[in-house]
Amino acid sequence: MRWSTIDLGAVGRKVEGAIPTIGLGLLVAIQVPYVDTALTALNIRESPSFTTTVGALSLIALLAGQRRLDRVLTSANADRAQLLDADETYRMLKVRAAAVKRKSDKQLDILGLTLFSAWPQLQFFLERDATREWNIRIATLSPDADLATVPSGWLEESASNARQIAEFNARHADNELDVAFYSFQPGLHGFRLGNGDLFIAFIRWDGTELSKKGFQYQYLPAERTDKLAVALRDGFDNWFTQARAGVAKQQAVNSV
């Protein structure tokens, strides 16, 4: 076999998988009576270097085993739907956003209802000294929307949060914020990072009106490329594009 055809990644994973087994095997072997007797006769058993080597083997085996377990668990989680409540979603979103380093990935798209919970969380994130050069595009319900299914107070709440964003944007030049209003009945909402991470939730009903209660966000890390992930990313993009393309579009800096 030519070297160019060897899958070095696969070889590395096999070696990593073998380390815990080899380490455990050696540790068990030195406990076998005749092996222990031979090591003692050769003055190896009580040698400081032998003790150090055994300790190092134990630690390496333990760390390799833990790393392999983490990879297995991560892989298992990546293959299933990860459902988060609102608090878990915001915590995960901020952790994932804080880990973004490339400027091209510093983009956050928010498809909101009224931004009643999204804006306070976003403001807290933006006020951190380390948050710089982010491009944040937001879509929220238009104050002029005529929708019988939208509860009383939602449109005013959306307008109020948009004004707060505009005021914040005027005082802070470290990041770019842009707000667009849409007037159609929303079907989903969520957050998308520039690295491909997506948090998406379907809007629920309460009788004949829309509701903010009981949201379950499906979290799709950037690494997920299965058919479900592709379909949900496409669906979010479709709704977000429509929300941003409406005639009610208005930049936050101009909405004060």
N, C-alpha and C positions, 0 to 999 in steps of 0.2 A: 504494500500500500504506500502511495506517495504521501509525503508530509502534507502537501497542499490539500489533500482530501480528508485530513483528520479534523474532526470537530473538537477543537480545543475546549470549547465550553462544556461539551458533554464529558470530556475526559476530566476536566476540573470538578464537575459535579460528582462524578464517580469516585474520585480521590477523596473529596470532601465527605462523601457518604461512607467511605471505608475507614476514615480516621477514627470515628468513635468505636467501631468494631475492633480495629487493630489495637487501639489504646486499651480498651476493656480487656481484650484477649491477653495482652502483656501483663496487665495488672492482676488478672486471675492466675496467669501462669506462674508468677513469682510467689504465689501463695501455695502452690503445689509442694508437698513435703520434700520430694527428692530434688526439685529445682531449688527450693529454699536452702536445702542442705548443701548443694553444690555451690551456690552463691556464697554461703557462709564459709565453706572450705577454701574458697578462692579469695577470701577477704574482700569480697565485693559488696556483700549484704549490708555491712555497716559503713561503707564508704560514703563520705559527704556528697561526692559527685553522683553516686548511685541514687541517694535519697533525693537530690535535686532533680535528677532526670526523671525519676518516678513521679515526683510532684508536678513537673512540667507536663509529662504525659497525661496525667490526670486532668490538669487544667485544659490542655488542648483538646482532649477527648470531650470534656464537658462543654466547652465553647463551640466546638464543631457540631456536636449533637444539638445544642440549642439553636445554632444558626440554621441547621437543616430543618428543625421543627418550625422555626419562624417562617422559612420559605414555604414549607408545606401548608401551614395555616394561611399565609398570605395568598398562596395560589388557590386554596379552597375558597377563601373569601372572595377572591376576584371572579370566581366562576358562579357566584350566586348573587341574587339581588340583595343589596345592603340597604335596609330600610332604617331611616333615622327620623327621630322627632325633630321639632324645630330647634330646640336647644342643642342637640347633638349635631345638627346640620351646621349651625353657626360656629360651633367650636371646631368642627372638622374643616369648614371653609376657611377659617382664619389660620388654622395650622397649615393647610395646604397652600394658601396664598403667601404666608410668611416664608415658605420654603422656596418660592419662585425667585430665581436669580436673573434669568435671562430677560433683557428688556423686551424682547419680542413676545414673551409670555405674560408680561405684566398687563393683562387685559382682563377685566371683569365685566360680564354682561349680566344684567339683572332684569328679569321679566317679573314685574311685581303687580300687586293689586293696588294697594295704597301706600306701600312702603312703611307701614306702621311699625313693623319689627325690623325690617331690613335697614332702614336709614340709621337708627341708633347704633346698630351693630357695625355698619359701614363707617359711620363717623368715628367710632372708637378705634377702628382699624386705621383709618386715615390720619388720625392724630398722633399715631406712633412716629417717633423720630425716624425709624428705619423705613417707613412707607414713602417711597419717592417714585416718580415717573410712571405712575399707573394711569392707564386709560380706562375709564369706567363709563360704560354706556347703560343707561337705565330707561326702562319703559314702565309707565304707570297709567292708571285710569285717568282719562281726561275729566276735569271738573265740569265740562260741558256735555258729557256723555248722557244720553237719554235711554236708560236701561231700567226697565221695571224690575229686573231680577237683582239689581244691586241694592243692598240695604241702605237705609237712611244714614247719612254721615260718612259713607265711604268716599264720595267724591270730594267733600270738603277736606277730609283727612288726607287724600292724595294731593290736593292743591297745597295744603299746609306743609307737607313734607317736601314737595317740590320747591316751595319758597325757601325752606330751611337749607336745602341743598344749594340753591342759588346763592344764598347769603354766605354759606360756608365756602363755596367756590370763589366768591369775590374776595374772601380774606386769605385764601390759601392757594398758592400758585405751584405747589409741589406736584400736584396730580391734576389730571384733566377729567372733569365730570360733565356728562351731557345727558339731559333728560328729554324724553319724548313722551307725549301723551297719546293714548289710543282710546277709541270710542266704542269698540265692539265688545261683546261679552267674552271675557277670558275663559279659557278652558284648562290652562295649566300655568304654572309659574315656576321659577327657580333661578339658579345661578350657574354661570359657565365661566371657567377660568381659561386664560389663553393657552395653558398647557394641555387642555382637553378634558380636564375634570368637569363633571356635570352633576348638579344636584337638581332634581326635577320632581315636582309634585303635581298631581291632578287636583283641581279645585272641586270641592264638595258642595252639596246642596243641603239646605236646612229648610224643608218645606218647599216653598215657591221662590226662595231667595238663595243667593250664594252665601257661603259660610267660610269663615277663617279657621274653624275648629277642626281638629282631627287630622291635620296634615301628616302624611307619611312621605318623606322625601326618599327617593331612590338615588343613592350615590353611585356614580360611575367614575372610578378613577381613570386617568388618562390611559393607563395600560390596558384597559378593557377594549377589545376590538371585535367582540363576538357580534352576532347578528342583532341581538336585543340592544346592545349598546349603540350600534350604528343607527338602528331605527329610532331610538329615543333621542340621540343627538340630532338626527335629521328633523324629528318632530319639533324639538326645542328651537332649532334654527329657523324652521318654517314660521312658527308663531312669533318668535322674536323679530324676525325680519319684517313681518307684517305689522307688528306693533310699532316698529321704528319708522316705517314707511308711510304712516298715516298722515293726513292733511293737518292733524293737530300737533305734528312734531314741533318742538320748541326747545331750544337750548336752555339749560338751567341758568346760565349767566344772563339770559335775556328775559327770564320769567319773573324777575323781581318786580 
